[in-house]
Amino acid sequence: SSMPSPRQRYGTQAEDQAADFLARKGYTILDRHVTSRYGEIDILAQDGATVVAVEVKARQNAKFGRAAESMTQKKLANIAAALHQTLEKRGWQNRPYRIDVITVEPNGIDHIKSVGPE
């Protein structure tokens, strides 16, 4: 396996920070890098009874606008589809769920709840 690029390393670091942040807020981290044919869920977490697909956005600087703004409808639709598939695979169809975005920027972490289409 080749060495991860600085960008990949930064992404993994951001995901670690996001996972720690969620754990401190009382979330349970169920899984990371959950793959499906629709794409990948960075972090699968649980908030009370709710299953949460968390998309982690890393920004090394603020030059290009805020990270959250880079969430396109298509990307959201893919995460929603990946989440549905994951819930089904685990037999969790009846559990409440949502999609959150966590942006990790040099000046801190931003947590945006319920971003996606239901």
Phi, psi and omega in degrees: 000139182280161178294142177292146177289160177306323181295317178295318179300317180297320178298316180295319178300317180297319179294321176300315180297318181296318180296317178297316180302313180295318181299319178295330179277002176095008176281154172259128176275114183273324188192161175226151180054057179276117183262147173214175182288351179265355183132191188246143171260122183298308180225130173255119185231172178230130180239100189064235179271352188273132175273129185239124171269122183249122175265124181258126178246125179252136177229125180276341174207170185264007184306322188261028181085170184287148184302321184299332182290346181273005176279108180272162177300322181296316179298316178298317180299320179295318179294318178300316180295319179296321180294315178302315181297319181294317179299317182295315182299326183265002180073030183250026184304330186271002182271146175294152181211163174201172178243130176243157172239133173243124177255129178251113181237162183306330183264013175138186184246137179241132182241115180249119184268151172052062181274335198263176170294147180287000000 
